[in-house]
Amino acid sequence: MKILLVDDHVMVRKGLLSILSSEENVKEIKEASSANETIKLLSVFNPDIVIIDLRLGKDDGLDVVKKAKELCKQTKFIVLTSSTKKDDFLRAQEIGVDGYILKEAFIEDIMYAFHVVVRGKKFFDPEMLQYAKAEDDEFKDLTPRERDVLLELSKGCSNIQIAERLYISENTVKKHISSIFSKLGLNHRLEAAVFVNNTVKFGH
């Protein structure tokens, strides 16, 4: 099995390298610290597993994953990050990552997650799943599309921006917002943003 470690912090890469090198089925491990370096390596290395951080200097790790999934169809992607932000976790799920693990997790937990993904299953940090469950409970009356609209609304997006991001008409956005406000008992956009941010206590 070939593994690619992507993180802009050398110590993180070396720590993972040390841990994974002892695995029997690991044949080769390479490292990358930026988006460009990662994409170049992917085309020639074709790893089985990529473990990647969300923040790569100025680069976005999830953008790298999106491009990488087009290059390497069989590669599995595990996000290893210190971010507990709701938006990051939801984006990672939408993109289709195979794992999402917090760096604060114990080494044993990180290795357990690694083995789960190697076996072809997905692994999401229990802490992140608790956040997602809390959101599900609070927003259970909303349709999946209404949740999408509410998420964009909470980011401060205009109706036009939401329409463009979700590939729907501005008129449809207005209808969704009206329905969302009615179901959640909200009166205006700022209330919606505050409600979303306060309902699920994601980290910094």
N, C-alpha and C positions, 0 to 999 in steps of 0.2 A: 504494500500500500504506500502511495506517495502522498505527502502532506505539504501544503504551503501555508506558512504562518505570515500573516499580514498585520503589522502593528508598527506605529512610528516610534514606539519606545523600545529600545534595544533590550533592556532588562526583561521586559515582558516576553519578547521573542525568545531570549536565551532561557528563561525559566520554562517556557513551554517546550522548547527544544530538548532540554534536559529531561523533562518528564516523559515526553513522547518517544524519545530515543530508546527507552527501555522496553517499549512495546514489541513483542515478538513479530507481529505481522507488519511492522513499519519498515519499509524498504529504504525510503529516502525522504529527507525533509529539506525544504528550501525556505528562504525568508525573503520578505519584501517589506518596504516601509512606506510606499506611496502608491497611488492609483496607477500611474504610468508603469512603474516597475512591476506591479501585479499583473496588469494586462499583458505585458511583454512575456512574463514568465509563464502565464497560463497557456499561451499559444504553443510553447515548446515543451513545457513540463507536463501539462495535462494531469494535474493532481486528482487523487480520489477525494480528498478532503481539503477544504480551505477553511482555516480558522482566522477570522478577520475582525478587527475593531471597527466601531462606527466612525470614529474620528481619526483621520489620517492626515494630520496637519490641517491644511486647507481643504483636503479632499473628503468626500462623503463616502464612507464605506459601503453604504447600501446602494449608491449609484454604481460603485465598482461591481457589486454583486449582480446587479441587473445586467451590466455589460458582459460580465464573466459567464453568466448562465447561458448567454447566446453562443459563447465560444466553446464552452465545455458542458455539453448536455448531461453527462453522467456524473459530473462533480457535485459533491454535497457541500453545503456552506453552513458553517457555524459562526454565529456572531458572539464574540466574547467582549463584553463592554462594561464600563462603569455606569453607563446611562440607564436610569430607570424611568426615563421620560415616556409618557404614554404614546406620543406621536412616533417615537423611534420604534417602539415595540409593534405598534399597529402597522407601520410601514414595512417592517421586517416580515411580518406575517403575510402582508399583501404580496410582497415580492416572492415569497415562497422559500424563505431560508429553512434549513433543516434543524437548526438549533439556535437558541438564544440564551446565553448564560451570562450572569453577572460576574465581574472580576473579583468581587468580594466573596464569592463562593469558595468553599474548601476545595483543596486539590482533588480530594476523593470524589467530590461532587462533579467537578469539571471532567474528570476521567470517566465517571459514570455516564455523563451526558455524551461524551465522545463515543463510548462504546454503544450507546443506544442508537446514535446516528449511523455509526458504522454498520449496525444490523439492519439499517433501512427504515428506521422509525424516526419520528421527530421528537425533539426534546426542548421544552421551554421551561426556563427557570420557574419553580413553584411560586416565587414571590411575584413574578410578572403575571402568572396565571391568576393569582388572587386579585390583582388589579383588574384584569380582564373580566373576571367573574363579577366583581363589584360593579363594573360598568354595565354588564349584562343585566344585573338585577335592577339597577336604576333606570335603564333605558329599555326595559323589556317590551314596552308598549310601542316602541318605534320600529318601523320596517327597516331592513338593512340599508335601503337607499336613504331613508331619513337619518339614519345614524351617520352615513357618509356626509350628508349635507351639514348635519350638526357639527361634525368634526371640523369641517372646513370653516364653518361659521365661527367656531371657537378660536380659530386662528386669525380672525379679523378679515376674512376674505369678503369681497363684495359679491353681489348676486352674479355679476358677469364673470368674475374669477371662478366662482363655484361652478357655474355652468360650463366653463372651459375645462376645468380640471376633471369634472365628472362626465363630460361629453353629453350634457343634457341642455335643453333650452332654458333661457332665463325665466320664462314663464313657469316652467316646471319647477325651477328652484323656488320661486315665490310660493307655489302651491305647497311644496314640501315644508318650507319654513312656517307657513300658516298652520299646517297640521302639527308640526313639532311644537310650536308655541301653545297650541290648544291642548295637546296631550300632556305637556310638562308644566302647564300653568305659567308660562312665561309671557312677558309683554314686549320685550325688545331685544335687540341683538347683544347688547352688553350683558344683559341678564343671562342670556344663553351661554356666553363665554365664561362668565363667573360660575354658572351652574356646572358646566363641564369640568372646569379646573378644580372646583371644590368638591365635586362628587367623588372623584377618584384621586386619591392622594398619591400621585406619582412624585418621584423625587425631583431633585434639582435639575 
